[in-house]
Amino acid sequence: MENLPSKDEILNFLRENPGLSAKRDIAKAFGIKGAGLRMELKRLLKEMEAEGALTRKARRMRAFGALPPVALLRVIGPDGQGDLFAEATGEDIGEGPSPRILVSPQKGDPALGAGDRILARLTATPGEGADYTARLIRRIGHNPLKILGIFRKQGDGGRIVPIDKGADKEWRVAADATNDARDGELVEAELAGPKRMGLPAARITARLGDPGGPKAISLIAIHQHGIPDRFPDAAMAEAEAAKPTALGKRTDLRDIPLVTIDPVDARDRDDAVLAEADSDPKNPGGHILWVAIADVAHYVRPGSALDAEARKRGNSTYFPDRVVPMLPDVLSGDLCSLHEHVDRACLAVRMVINAEGQKIGHKFMRGLMRSQGSLHYAQAQAAIDGAPDDQTGPLLEPVLKPLWAAYGALKAARADRQPLELDLPERKIVLGEDGKVLSVSFPERLDAHRLIEEFMVLANVAAAEELNARRTPLLFRVHEEPSPEKLDALREVAEGAGFTLAKGQVLKTRHLNNLLAQSQGTEFDELMNISTLRSMTQAYYAPENLGHFGLALRNYAHFTSPIRRYSDLIVHRALIAAHDWGKDGLTPADIEKLPETGKLISDSERRSMAAERDTNDRYLAAYLSDRVGASFEGRISGVQKFGLFVRLLETGADGLIPVRSLGREFFRYDEGTQTLTGEETGQILGLGQKVTVKLAEAVPVTGGLTLELLAVDGAHLRRAGMIKGRRAPAGRGRPDGGTKRRVVRRRKG
C-alpha cells in the first residue's frame, strides 16, 4: 500500500484487533514501509490522539472508549435476566461512555458477585447486547474493602474509627470526601487512592445515621457484610403484579386439614403438615404423612428480575429486629405464605411410613391447599400436654394427636439412624419497642420443635430420592465427614478429659454420639459438645451427591423452605420439570449454572450467618454495657495465643480475656491441646473450664466484651510471684497430669 490508511480504517483495525495496538503492528497491517511513510503514520496517529480518537498507554494505542484485550474489571452484578455484567476499573477506564461488558462464566469458574475484582480477557461484540464479552482469567479479590465506622470531624476533613472487633486502624478523610457527614455519625466509606505512608485515605460513600440508634445494630451488619436490602424496581414490579393462584390442573388439597406450626413471631409460613393412621392392612401400625410447601416457583420464574435478585441474595437473613427477606414481602409475607383459611399454591408430598418410622413410599403433587390453623410451637405442645385453647381444642383429636403418633414412629427411626446429637441450646434475644434488649434466654426445646424437624427431614429425603430416581439435576445439601486432622484434634481433647473416641474404623455419627454420651452430666459436657461441633465441616450446596454426614443420610436436598432459601426453589423447579407440571421448572440455563449457583448460595449462607452472629454480639454488648464491673460465670470456649474466649453462662455472650491481663508471667500456647500454661505457676487454662470473670469493658458499636479472669474451676487464679521463693511444682495443671487425675478421681468416687 503506497498511501496511508484513513483514520476510520485505523480505528476499525484497532477495534477488531485489540492485541495488535503498537505502531509497528499498524504499519505491518497496512503494508507501510520506508522511513517517509512511517513518519507520516506517526504524525497521523499523533493527530488522532490530539483529536481524542485514540488513547495511548505504554506505546500502545486503542480507539476512543475501547478497552485492551486483557483488563481489570469490577463485577456490577446480574441484570433482570440474570446475566452478569462488569465495568472497567483503574487505568483501563477510558474517556467517554463506559462500555457494556458481559461476563461469560465457563465451567469451573468461581461464582462471582457484585463488587468482585477480576482479570479478564475481552472480546469485542458490538451489536450483540454488549460491547465486550469477558472471559475470567482469575479473580483478584472478593468484594472490595468497605469501611464501616464512626466519623470524627476535624479541621482538615476527619477520620473514621472502625467498628470491627479487633480493628485499630483509622482512616483519613479529606475535606472534599466527607459527603457532609456529621461528627459521630455512622458512615460507610471506601479506599480513596493508593496506600501511602501514614493513615490510609478513605472516601465516605454513605451516611447511616446515629450508631446508637435502635435500628443501627442490624443496619451495621447489613452494610458491613454487603447484604442486599433493597429490591430493584423491576423485581418489585413483578412481585406487585402477582395474583393468587387458581386451581387449574393442580391437585385439590383444600379438604385436607393441614396446619402450620411455627415460632410465635414467625414472619413467613412455608410448610404445613398432617398425619393420619394408615388403613392399609399391609402396613399395620403405619402412618401417612403429608408435607405441603409453598409453591414459590409459580411466582418466581427462571430469567425474571425476581429470580435474579433471589439468586443473588441466596437466602433470607434474620436479625432480632428485622428480616432481610429473599423475596419481597408481598410474596414472602402474603401470597407465598400458608396463612390459615386462605387458598395457597403448594408442592406437596404424601409419604407412607411403617410402624418403625421407615419411609416405604412417597408421591409428589402440585396442589392448592387451605391451612386449617396457624399454630405456634408452645401452643401445639400445650394442647398435647392437656391444655388446649380455643384454636387447638377442635384440632386436638383429628390433627394434633395423629401428628404426635406419627412423630413417635419417626423418633424411633431417628434413634436407629443416629444422626449427630449435639446439645447446644439456641439463644433468643427479645427487644422492646424502643429497640433495646429486654431479655436474653435459652428457650426450652419442645417435642413440637422436634416433630416439625423430623417431618421436614423426611420430606427433604423424599425430594432427593425422587429426583435421583428420575435422573433430574438438582442441588444437594452436602455435609462431608470431618477431616482426619480435625478428628485427631477432637480425640486428643477427649482423651485429655478421660474419654475415648473410636479409632481405626470408618467414622459414624454413632461414634460421636457415644463420646457425647460419655461426657453428659459431667464437668466436660459443654467442652465435648463445642469440640465436636468444631470438628465438623461446613455444609454446602452442590449438584454432586456426597451425602449428609451429620444427619446420617445418603440422599438429602432442601425442599421445605423456598420462601427463604434459593436452594429449595431450585429443588422445586427440578420437581416441576421432572413431573412436567408446567413451564416454570428447571431450565437448561439453570442446570448449566448449578455448580455456580451452589457456590454462590453457600457463600451467601455463610455471609448471613456471620451478619447474624455479629448483630447478636452487638446487642449483647449493649445489654451488658451497664453491668461493667460485675462478675459472671462462664466457660472457656476458645484458646488462642493472644488470650481466652469465654462464653458467659447467663447470656451466651462471648468475651475475650487478653493474655496480657493474666499477670506478668509468660503463658505457653499449645495448639494441639488448646491450652495456655503459665511458665512460672504451671496454671493451665483450657477449653471447657468453668471460670469466674469480671466484665471490664462492653462496646456496643463493635460487639466486643473484654473480661478479667478471677477464678478457674472455683479456685482463685494463681499468678506469678504467689509461690514465694520457688517456681510452681513441675506438672501442676499439666494437661497430661492434673486434668486426667481429676477425671480418674471423679470416676472412682
C-alpha positions in Angstrom: 0.0 0.0 0.0 1.6 3.2 -1.2 -0.8 5.6 0.7 -1.6 5.9 4.4 -4.8 4.3 5.6 -7.7 6.6 6.6 -8.4 7.4 10.2 -11.6 5.3 10.0 -9.6 2.3 8.7 -7.1 2.6 11.6 -9.9 2.8 14.2 -11.6 -0.2 12.7 -8.4 -2.2 12.8 -7.8 -1.3 16.4 -11.3 -2.3 17.4 -11.1 -5.6 15.6 -7.5 -6.4 16.8 -7.1 -5.1 20.3 -4.0 -7.2 20.8 -2.2 -5.6 17.8 -2.1 -2.0 19.0 1.6 -0.8 18.7 2.6 1.5 15.9 4.6 -1.3 14.2 1.5 -3.6 14.2 -0.5 -0.9 12.4 2.3 -0.3 9.9 2.6 -4.1 9.2 -1.2 -4.5 8.8 -1.4 -1.7 6.2 1.9 -2.6 4.4 3.6 0.7 5.3 7.4 0.6 4.6 10.1 3.1 4.3 11.1 5.9 6.7 9.0 8.5 4.9 5.7 6.6 5.2 6.5 5.6 8.8 7.0 9.2 9.8 3.7 10.1 8.1 1.9 7.3 10.0 3.5 8.6 13.3 2.2 12.1 12.5 -1.3 10.8 11.7 -1.5 8.8 14.9 -0.5 11.8 17.0 -3.1 13.9 15.2 -5.8 11.3 16.0 -4.6 11.2 19.6 -4.9 15.0 19.8 -8.4 14.8 18.4 -9.4 12.3 21.1 -10.0 9.5 18.6 -7.1 7.4 20.1 -5.8 6.9 23.6 -2.2 5.8 24.2 -0.6 3.8 27.0 2.9 2.4 27.1 3.3 2.9 23.3 0.1 1.1 22.6 -3.0 2.7 21.2 -6.7 1.9 21.2 -9.7 3.6 19.8 -11.5 6.1 22.0 -13.7 4.3 24.5 -12.1 0.9 23.6 -10.6 -1.5 26.1 -7.4 -3.6 25.9 -7.6 -7.3 25.3 -6.9 -8.1 28.9 -8.3 -5.7 31.6 -9.1 -5.3 35.2 -12.9 -5.3 35.8 -15.3 -4.8 38.7 -18.3 -7.0 38.6 -21.5 -4.9 38.7 -23.9 -7.8 39.3 -26.7 -9.5 37.3 -29.3 -7.7 35.3 -33.0 -8.6 35.3 -32.3 -11.6 33.2 -29.6 -13.0 35.4 -26.7 -12.1 33.1 -23.6 -10.9 34.9 -22.0 -7.5 33.8 -18.8 -5.7 34.8 -17.1 -2.4 34.3 -13.5 -1.4 33.6 -11.5 -0.1 36.6 -8.3 1.8 37.2 -6.2 2.6 34.3 -8.4 0.7 31.9 -11.2 3.3 32.4 -11.1 5.4 29.2 -12.8 8.6 28.4 -16.3 8.7 27.0 -19.2 6.3 27.9 -18.4 3.2 29.8 -18.6 0.2 27.6 -21.1 -2.6 28.4 -19.2 -5.8 29.4 -21.0 -9.2 29.6 -19.2 -11.7 31.9 -19.4 -15.1 30.3 -18.7 -17.8 33.0 -17.1 -21.0 32.0 -17.3 -24.4 33.6 -15.2 -24.5 36.7 -15.1 -20.7 37.2 -15.8 -19.5 40.7 -19.1 -17.8 41.5 -18.8 -14.1 41.1 -20.8 -11.4 42.8 -21.2 -7.6 42.7 -18.0 -5.9 43.8 -15.6 -8.7 42.8 -12.5 -7.6 41.0 -11.4 -9.8 38.1 -8.7 -10.0 35.5 -10.5 -11.0 32.2 -9.9 -11.5 28.5 -12.1 -9.2 26.4 -13.6 -9.8 23.0 -15.4 -7.0 21.2 -19.0 -8.0 20.5 -20.7 -4.9 19.0 -24.4 -5.3 18.2 -24.9 -8.3 20.5 -26.3 -6.6 23.5 -22.9 -5.8 25.0 -19.8 -4.0 23.7 -17.5 -6.7 25.1 -17.6 -10.3 26.4 -15.3 -11.1 29.3 -13.8 -14.5 30.0 -12.4 -14.9 33.5 -8.6 -15.3 33.8 -8.6 -15.1 37.6 -10.4 -13.4 40.4 -8.2 -10.7 42.0 -10.2 -10.5 45.2 -13.7 -10.6 46.7 -15.8 -7.5 47.2 -13.5 -4.5 47.6 -12.8 -3.2 51.1 -15.7 -1.4 52.6 -15.0 0.6 55.7 -17.7 1.0 58.3 -17.1 3.2 61.2 -17.7 6.4 63.2 -16.8 9.6 61.5 -14.8 12.1 63.7 -14.8 15.5 62.2 -11.5 17.5 62.2 -10.4 20.8 60.6 -8.9 19.1 57.5 -11.8 16.7 57.0 -11.8 14.0 59.6 -11.1 10.4 60.5 -13.1 7.1 60.5 -12.8 5.0 63.6 -13.5 1.3 62.7 -16.3 -0.6 64.3 -14.9 -4.1 63.7 -13.8 -6.1 66.7 -10.1 -6.1 67.0 -9.5 -3.4 64.3 -7.4 -0.5 65.4 -6.6 1.2 62.1 -8.2 4.5 61.5 -8.8 6.1 58.0 -8.1 9.7 56.9 -10.9 11.5 55.1 -10.1 14.6 53.1 -12.3 17.7 53.4 -13.8 17.1 49.9 -14.5 13.4 50.6 -16.7 13.7 53.8 -20.0 13.6 52.0 -21.1 16.2 54.5 -21.0 13.6 57.3 -21.5 14.9 60.9 -19.3 14.2 63.8 -20.1 10.9 65.5 -22.2 9.7 62.6 -22.0 6.1 61.4 -20.6 6.1 57.8 -19.7 3.7 55.0 -16.6 4.5 53.0 -14.2 3.0 50.5 -10.5 3.3 49.8 -9.5 6.6 48.1 -6.3 6.2 46.1 -3.3 4.0 46.7 -1.9 3.3 50.2 1.0 5.6 51.2 2.8 6.4 54.4 0.6 7.3 57.3 -3.1 6.7 57.6 -4.8 5.3 54.5 -7.2 7.7 52.8 -11.0 6.9 52.5 -14.0 8.5 50.8 -17.3 8.4 52.6 -20.0 6.9 50.3 -23.0 6.6 52.6 -24.2 8.2 55.9 -26.0 5.7 58.1 -27.1 7.9 61.0 -26.7 7.6 64.8 -24.7 4.5 65.7 -26.5 4.3 69.0 -30.0 4.3 67.4 -32.2 1.3 68.0 -32.1 0.2 64.4 -28.4 0.8 63.8 -27.2 -2.5 65.2 -28.6 -4.7 62.4 -28.0 -2.0 59.9 -24.3 -2.1 60.7 -24.2 -5.8 59.9 -26.2 -5.4 56.7 -23.8 -2.8 55.3 -20.7 -4.5 56.8 -21.4 -7.8 55.1 -22.8 -6.5 51.9 -26.3 -8.0 52.3 -28.7 -6.6 49.6 -31.5 -4.9 51.5 -33.4 -3.1 48.7 -35.2 -4.8 45.9 -34.7 -3.4 42.3 -37.7 -1.7 40.8 -38.1 -4.5 38.2 -38.3 -7.2 40.9 -40.8 -5.1 43.0 -42.9 -4.6 39.9 -43.1 -8.3 39.2 -44.0 -9.0 42.9 -46.7 -6.4 43.0 -48.2 -7.8 39.8 -48.6 -11.3 41.3 -52.1 -12.7 41.9 -53.5 -15.6 43.9 -53.3 -19.0 42.2 -56.4 -20.7 40.8 -56.9 -24.5 41.0 -56.4 -25.2 37.3 -54.7 -28.5 36.8 -53.5 -28.6 40.4 -54.5 -31.4 42.8 -57.2 -30.0 45.1 -55.9 -30.5 48.7 -58.2 -27.9 50.3 -60.2 -30.5 52.2 -57.1 -32.0 53.9 -56.7 -30.5 57.4 -53.1 -29.3 57.0 -51.8 -27.0 59.7 -48.7 -24.9 60.1 -46.6 -24.9 63.3 -44.0 -22.1 63.6 -42.3 -19.8 66.1 -44.7 -17.4 67.8 -43.0 -14.5 65.9 -42.8 -16.2 62.5 -42.5 -13.8 59.6 -43.4 -16.4 57.0 -45.1 -19.8 56.8 -43.8 -22.0 54.1 -44.6 -25.6 55.4 -47.8 -27.3 56.5 -48.2 -30.8 57.9 -50.7 -33.5 58.5 -50.6 -37.2 59.7 -53.2 -40.0 59.8 -53.1 -43.7 60.6 -52.6 -45.9 57.5 -55.6 -48.0 56.9 -53.8 -50.4 54.6 -53.7 -53.8 56.4 -50.3 -54.5 54.8 -48.9 -51.7 56.9 -50.1 -52.3 60.4 -49.3 -49.5 62.8 -48.1 -47.4 59.9 -48.8 -43.7 59.2 -49.5 -41.4 56.2 -47.6 -38.1 56.5 -48.3 -35.0 54.4 -45.9 -32.1 54.0 -47.1 -29.2 51.8 -44.7 -26.4 50.9 -45.4 -23.0 49.4 -45.2 -23.0 45.6 -42.7 -20.2 45.2 -41.7 -21.4 41.7 -45.1 -20.3 40.4 -44.3 -16.7 41.2 -40.5 -16.6 40.8 -39.9 -17.7 37.2 -36.5 -18.5 35.7 -35.0 -15.5 34.0 -37.2 -13.0 35.8 -35.9 -10.0 37.8 -37.3 -11.7 41.0 -35.3 -14.8 40.2 -32.1 -12.8 39.6 -32.5 -11.0 42.9 -33.4 -14.1 44.9 -30.3 -15.9 43.5 -28.1 -13.0 44.4 -29.5 -12.9 48.0 -29.4 -16.7 48.3 -31.5 -16.7 51.5 -33.3 -14.5 54.0 -31.2 -13.1 56.8 -32.8 -12.9 60.3 -32.0 -10.3 62.9 -33.7 -9.7 66.3 -35.3 -6.5 65.0 -35.9 -7.2 61.3 -35.6 -9.7 58.5 -33.9 -9.1 55.1 -36.0 -11.4 53.0 -35.0 -13.3 49.9 -38.4 -12.2 48.3 -40.4 -9.0 48.6 -42.9 -9.1 51.5 -45.9 -9.2 49.1 -44.7 -12.7 48.3 -42.9 -13.9 51.4 -45.4 -12.5 53.9 -48.6 -12.9 51.8 -49.1 -14.8 48.5 -46.4 -17.5 49.2 -47.2 -17.7 53.0 -49.5 -20.5 54.0 -51.9 -18.4 56.1 -54.9 -20.1 57.7 -58.2 -20.4 55.9 -57.0 -19.0 52.5 -56.2 -20.9 49.3 -52.5 -21.2 48.6 -50.5 -22.9 45.8 -48.2 -25.6 47.1 -46.0 -28.6 46.2 -46.9 -31.5 48.5 -45.6 -34.9 49.2 -47.6 -37.8 50.6 -45.3 -40.2 52.5 -46.1 -43.6 54.0 -44.1 -44.9 56.9 -44.2 -48.2 58.8 -44.7 -48.7 62.5 -40.9 -48.3 62.9 -40.8 -44.9 61.2 -39.2 -46.1 58.0 -40.4 -44.5 54.8 -41.8 -47.1 52.5 -43.3 -44.9 49.8 -44.0 -41.3 48.7 -45.8 -39.3 46.0 -45.3 -35.7 45.0 -48.0 -33.4 43.6 -48.6 -29.8 42.7 -51.7 -28.6 44.5 -53.9 -26.0 46.1 -54.3 -26.1 49.9 -56.0 -24.3 52.7 -54.4 -24.3 56.1 -56.8 -25.2 59.0 -54.7 -23.4 61.6 -51.6 -21.2 62.1 -50.2 -22.6 65.3 -47.1 -21.8 67.3 -44.9 -24.4 68.9 -45.8 -23.8 72.6 -49.5 -23.6 71.7 -49.4 -27.0 69.9 -47.3 -28.5 72.7 -49.7 -27.2 75.4 -52.6 -28.8 73.6 -50.9 -32.2 73.6 -49.9 -31.8 77.2 -53.5 -31.3 78.3 -54.1 -27.5 78.0 -55.7 -26.8 74.6 -57.0 -23.4 73.8 -59.9 -22.2 71.7 -57.9 -22.7 68.5 -56.2 -26.0 69.3 -59.2 -27.6 71.0 -61.1 -28.5 67.8 -57.8 -29.7 66.2 -56.6 -31.9 69.1 -58.2 -35.2 68.1 -58.3 -35.0 64.3 -55.0 -33.3 63.7 -52.6 -32.9 66.6 -52.8 -36.4 68.2 -52.2 -38.2 64.9 -49.2 -35.9 64.3 -47.7 -36.9 67.6 -48.4 -40.5 67.0 -46.5 -40.4 63.7 -43.7 -38.4 65.4 -43.3 -41.4 67.8 -42.6 -43.7 64.9 -40.2 -41.1 63.3 -38.4 -40.7 66.7 -37.8 -44.5 66.8 -36.3 -44.4 63.2 -34.1 -41.5 64.2 -32.8 -43.4 67.2 -31.9 -46.3 64.9 -30.2 -43.9 62.3 -28.4 -42.0 65.0 -27.8 -38.5 63.5 -25.3 -36.4 65.4 -26.9 -35.3 68.7 -25.2 -32.1 69.7 -26.6 -30.3 72.8 -26.1 -26.6 72.0 -29.0 -24.5 73.2 -30.1 -21.7 70.9 -30.2 -18.2 72.3 -33.1 -15.8 71.9 -32.8 -12.0 72.1 -36.0 -10.2 72.9 -36.3 -6.5 72.1 -38.6 -3.8 73.4 -40.4 -1.3 71.3 -37.5 1.1 71.7 -35.2 -1.4 70.1 -33.3 -2.2 73.4 -32.7 -5.7 74.7 -35.4 -6.7 77.2 -34.1 -10.2 77.9 -31.8 -13.0 76.7 -33.0 -16.5 77.2 -32.5 -20.1 76.0 -36.0 -21.4 75.1 -36.8 -24.9 76.0 -36.7 -27.4 73.1 -40.2 -28.9 72.8 -41.4 -32.1 71.1 -43.3 -29.7 68.8 -40.0 -28.4 67.5 -38.6 -31.9 67.0 -41.8 -33.1 65.3 -41.6 -30.4 62.6 -37.9 -31.1 62.2 -38.5 -34.8 61.6 -41.3 -34.2 59.1 -39.1 -31.7 57.2 -36.1 -34.0 57.2 -38.2 -36.9 55.8 -39.7 -34.6 53.1 -36.2 -33.4 52.1 -35.1 -37.1 51.8 -38.1 -37.9 49.6 -37.3 -35.0 47.3 -33.7 -36.0 46.8 -34.7 -39.7 46.2 -37.5 -38.7 43.8 -35.1 -36.5 41.7 -32.4 -39.1 41.8 -34.8 -41.8 40.5 -35.9 -39.5 37.7 -32.3 -38.6 36.9 -33.1 -34.9 37.2 -30.3 -32.5 38.2 -30.6 -30.7 41.5 -28.7 -29.1 44.3 -28.0 -31.4 47.2 -27.3 -30.3 50.7 -23.9 -31.8 51.3 -22.2 -32.3 54.7 -18.9 -34.2 54.4 -17.4 -36.1 57.3 -14.7 -34.5 59.4 -11.1 -34.4 58.2 -8.6 -36.8 59.8 -6.7 -33.8 61.2 -9.9 -32.5 63.0 -10.7 -35.9 64.3 -7.2 -36.3 65.7 -7.6 -32.9 67.5 -11.0 -34.0 68.8 -9.6 -37.3 70.0 -6.8 -35.5 71.8 -9.3 -33.2 73.7 -11.4 -36.3 74.5 -8.5 -38.3 75.9 -7.4 -35.3 77.9 -10.8 -35.3 79.6 -10.7 -39.0 80.2 -13.0 -40.1 77.4 -12.4 -42.3 74.3 -13.3 -41.9 70.6 -13.1 -44.9 68.4 -10.0 -45.1 66.2 -9.1 -47.3 63.2 -12.6 -47.7 61.8 -14.9 -45.8 59.5 -16.3 -42.9 61.5 -20.0 -42.9 62.0 -22.2 -40.4 63.8 -22.9 -43.0 66.5 -19.2 -42.9 67.5 -19.5 -39.2 68.1 -22.8 -39.7 69.9 -21.1 -42.2 72.2 -18.5 -39.7 73.0 -21.1 -37.1 73.8 -23.0 -39.6 76.0 -19.8 -40.2 78.0 -19.5 -36.6 78.8 -23.2 -35.9 79.5 -23.8 -34.6 83.0 -20.0 -34.2 83.7 -18.0 -31.0 84.0 -16.8 -31.7 80.4 -20.2 -31.8 78.9 -20.1 -28.4 77.2 -16.4 -28.9 76.2 -17.1 -32.0 74.3 -20.2 -30.5 72.5 -18.2 -27.5 71.5 -15.2 -29.5 70.4 -17.3 -31.9 68.4 -19.0 -29.1 66.7 -15.7 -27.5 65.8 -14.5 -30.8 64.3 -17.4 -30.7 61.7 -17.0 -29.5 58.2 -19.3 -26.8 56.9 -22.4 -27.9 54.9 -22.8 -26.6 51.4 -24.9 -26.9 48.2 -23.6 -28.8 45.2 -25.0 -30.8 42.2 -22.9 -33.8 43.3 -24.4 -36.1 45.9 -21.8 -36.7 48.6 -24.3 -37.4 51.4 -25.1 -35.7 54.7 -22.8 -36.9 57.4 -24.4 -35.1 60.4 -27.9 -36.4 59.6 -26.6 -39.8 58.7 -28.4 -39.7 55.3 -27.3 -40.7 51.9 -29.7 -38.6 49.9 -30.6 -35.1 51.2 -31.8 -31.9 49.5 -33.5 -28.8 50.8 -37.2 -28.8 49.7 -39.1 -27.3 52.6 -38.2 -23.6 52.7 -38.4 -21.9 49.3 -39.6 -18.6 50.7 -36.3 -18.1 52.5 -33.7 -20.4 50.6 -32.9 -20.3 46.9 -31.7 -23.9 47.1 -35.2 -25.1 47.8 -36.5 -23.1 44.9 -34.1 -25.0 42.6 -35.4 -28.3 44.0 -39.0 -27.2 43.4 -38.2 -26.3 39.8 -36.5 -29.7 39.4 -39.6 -31.5 40.7 -41.8 -29.4 38.3 -39.6 -30.3 35.3 -39.4 -34.0 36.3 -43.2 -34.3 36.5 -43.9 -31.9 33.6 -46.1 -29.8 35.8 -45.6 -26.5 33.8 -43.2 -24.3 32.0 -41.7 -22.8 35.2 -39.5 -25.8 36.0 -35.7 -26.1 35.9 -34.4 -24.8 32.6 -31.3 -25.8 30.7 -29.7 -22.5 31.7 -30.5 -23.3 35.4 -28.8 -26.7 35.0 -25.7 -25.3 33.4 -25.3 -22.9 36.2 -25.9 -25.4 39.1 -22.3 -25.5 40.2 -22.0 -21.8 40.2 -25.4 -21.4 41.9 -24.4 -23.9 44.6 -21.2 -21.9 45.3 -23.0 -18.6 45.3 -25.7 -19.6 47.7 -23.3 -21.4 50.0 -21.3 -18.2 50.3 -24.5 -16.2 50.8 -25.5 -18.6 53.7 -22.2 -18.0 55.4 -22.4 -14.3 54.9 -25.8 -14.3 56.6 -24.6 -16.4 59.5 -21.7 -14.0 60.1 -24.0 -11.0 59.9 -26.5 -12.6 62.4 -23.7 -13.5 64.7 -22.2 -10.0 64.7 -25.6 -8.5 65.3 -26.2 -10.7 68.3 -22.8 -9.8 69.7 -23.6 -6.1 69.4 -27.0 -6.4 71.0 -25.5 -8.4 73.9 -22.7 -5.9 74.4 -25.4 -3.1 74.6 -27.4 -5.2 77.0 -24.3 -5.8 79.3 -22.8 -2.3 78.9 -24.5 -1.1 82.2 -23.1 -4.0 84.1 -19.4 -3.3 83.6 -17.5 -4.3 86.8 -20.0 -7.1 87.6 -18.9 -10.8 87.9 -20.2 -13.6 85.7 -19.8 -17.4 85.5 -18.7 -18.8 82.2 -16.7 -21.5 80.4 -13.6 -21.1 78.2 -14.9 -21.6 74.6 -11.7 -20.8 72.7 -8.0 -20.6 73.3 -5.5 -18.5 71.2 -2.0 -17.3 71.7 -3.3 -13.8 72.5 -6.0 -14.8 75.0 -9.0 -16.8 76.0 -12.6 -16.6 74.8 -15.2 -17.2 77.4 -18.9 -17.8 76.9 -21.0 -16.3 79.7 -23.5 -18.8 81.1 -26.2 -16.2 81.8 -26.5 -14.8 78.3 -24.3 -16.9 76.0 -22.3 -13.8 75.1 -18.6 -14.3 74.2 -15.9 -12.2 75.6 -12.1 -12.0 75.4 -9.6 -12.3 78.3 -6.4 -10.8 76.8 -3.3 -12.9 77.8 -1.7 -9.7 79.0 -4.3 -9.4 81.7 -3.3 -12.8 83.2 -0.2 -11.4 85.0 3.5 -10.9 84.5 4.4 -14.5 83.6 4.7 -15.9 80.1 1.9 -18.3 79.0 2.8 -21.1 76.6 0.2 -21.8 73.9 -0.3 -25.4 72.8 -2.4 -25.5 69.7 -2.9 -29.3 69.9 -4.4 -29.4 73.4 -5.9 -25.9 73.1 -4.3 -24.7 76.3 -2.3 -21.8 77.8 0.1 -22.8 80.5 1.9 -20.4 82.8 5.7 -20.9 82.8 6.1 -20.0 86.5 2.8 -21.1 88.2 2.0 -24.0 86.0 -1.6 -22.7 85.8 -3.4 -24.4 82.9 -6.2 -22.7 81.0 -8.1 -24.8 78.5 -11.3 -25.4 76.7 -14.4 -26.1 78.8 -13.0 -25.0 82.1 -15.5 -23.2 84.3 -14.3 -19.7 85.2 -15.5 -16.6 87.0 -14.8 -13.4 85.2 -15.3 -9.6 85.7 -16.7 -7.6 82.8 -14.0 -4.9 82.2 -15.5 -3.3 79.0 -18.5 -3.6 76.7 -18.5 -1.8 73.4 -21.9 -2.0 71.7 -20.7 -0.5 68.4 -18.2 -3.3 67.9 -19.9 -6.0 70.0 -16.7 -6.5 71.9 -16.6 -7.7 75.5 -13.3 -7.5 77.5 -13.1 -9.7 80.6 -10.8 -10.2 83.5 -10.2 -13.7 84.9 -10.9 -14.1 88.6 -11.2 -17.8 89.3 -10.7 -21.1 87.5 -12.8 -24.2 88.5 -13.8 -22.4 91.7 -10.2 -21.6 92.7 -8.6 -18.1 92.5 -6.3 -17.6 89.6 -2.7 -18.4 90.5 -0.4 -15.5 89.5 3.3 -15.3 89.1 5.0 -14.4 92.4 2.3 -16.0 94.6 4.6 -19.0 95.3 7.4 -17.3 97.1 11.0 -18.3 96.6 10.4 -21.1 94.1 8.7 -21.9 90.8 5.4 -23.8 90.8 5.9 -27.6 91.0 6.5 -29.2 87.6 3.4 -30.8 86.3 0.9 -28.7 88.2 -2.1 -28.2 86.0 -0.4 -30.0 83.1 -2.8 -31.5 80.5 -1.3 -35.0 80.9 -1.3 -34.8 84.6 -3.8 -32.7 86.6 -6.8 -33.0 84.2 -6.6 -36.8 83.9 -6.0 -37.2 87.6 -9.2 -35.2 88.3 -11.2 -37.3 86.0 -9.9 -40.5 87.5 -10.8 -39.4 91.0 -14.3 -38.4 89.8 -14.9 -41.9 88.2 -13.6 -43.8 91.2 -15.6 -41.8 93.6 
